[in-house]
């Protein structure tokens, strides 16, 4: 063990790296599997999730399309329209979108080919073998082309702490996620999507020029201990607003993103979770139907998405 936080000893570097090597999901669904932990969402799981749609209330957890440049959006998306004239005094208008969606502004889904470490990507595959100039040949987003439809569970960290947002000096730990679920009266089960609300909107309201993509600055978010919680509960999808805490003390490229290549977990980055947190409090429940439908892009390492939580 090394260090401590909230009165608890933190795991050592060897322990954390052991989670990613000795306890990974490589081969669990076959050596050539490209869907990862989404395999846990079978037909019965989807039917169970559909039963959670009782009132018909729908909440989008997508951030707006980020076209405004600024210190928090150094690579703004492109958008323009063109008006066309048609015969008989009719007309039409068409749109153009251009963007790099990976990063800290677009709400997007990470495919299993998106990240890797020195041991390889998902299933231990060598990125030099599956990355080409035309896209990836293994673990692309079409593995989930029929969508991800499952039970969503929101874990509301600010509400649990009684504070507006997560801070750099107190990242979210795996044991805290367990405590929050218990306090909210909800059980996280295999195949679930866990949505971790860390209060990004409130944080950015007080720190309008803070850019989560600046790797030189300490960043609030989820600690590496969350990976142990994700593995132990067999979470299929992680949806989050603040993402990886920085720095991490384990010589990892990211504090939590390794769940992609080690456990096969799908990540929805940069979600807008404050409206959902409000809705859960109003509805008096923290479970709902979650629908995530990526674009069908052969070779794509992910996709922009507009996830929908349905009560």
HELIX and SHEET records of a PDB file:
HELIX    1   1 UNK A   13  UNK A   21  1                                   9    
HELIX    2   2 UNK A   36  UNK A   40  5                                   5    
HELIX    3   3 UNK A   43  UNK A   50  1                                   8    
HELIX    4   4 UNK A  122  UNK A  124  5                                   3    
HELIX    5   5 UNK A  127  UNK A  130  1                                   4    
HELIX    6   6 UNK A  141  UNK A  144  5                                   4    
HELIX    7   7 UNK A  157  UNK A  161  1                                   5    
HELIX    8   8 UNK A  174  UNK A  184  1                                  11    
HELIX    9   9 UNK A  200  UNK A  206  1                                   7    
HELIX   10  10 UNK A  225  UNK A  233  1                                   9    
HELIX   11  11 UNK A  259  UNK A  263  1                                   5    
HELIX   12  12 UNK A  274  UNK A  283  1                                  10    
SHEET    1   A 2 UNK A   4  UNK A   5  0                                        
SHEET    2   A 2 UNK A   8  UNK A   9 -1                                        
SHEET    1   B 9 UNK A  58  UNK A  60  0                                        
SHEET    2   B 9 UNK A 308  UNK A 310 -1                                        
SHEET    3   B 9 UNK A 287  UNK A 292 -1                                        
SHEET    4   B 9 UNK A 148  UNK A 156 -1                                        
SHEET    5   B 9 UNK A 193  UNK A 197  1                                        
SHEET    6   B 9 UNK A 237  UNK A 240  1                                        
SHEET    7   B 9 UNK A 266  UNK A 269  1                                        
SHEET    8   B 9 UNK A 108  UNK A 110 -1                                        
SHEET    9   B 9 UNK A 302  UNK A 304 -1                                        
SHEET    1   C 2 UNK A  78  UNK A  86  0                                        
SHEET    2   C 2 UNK A  90  UNK A  98 -1                                        
SHEET    1   D 2 UNK A 131  UNK A 132  0                                        
SHEET    2   D 2 UNK A 135  UNK A 136 -1                                        
END                                                                             
